[in-house]
């Protein structure tokens, strides 16, 4: 989900005629990044501790 949101933001920024990017959208995406990174690290840690759960 996060990756898709980043792709959409990137595509919209490169092709601004498709959609206008608001300051709030950029700000919220930026603020969400540390939380998303924390969750990714927790998931990575869980997978390394539970290799047989895949």
Buried (B, 14 or more C-beta within 10 A) or exposed (E): EBEEBEEBBEEBEEEEEEEEBEEEBEEEBEEEEEEBEEEEEEEEEEEEEEEEEE
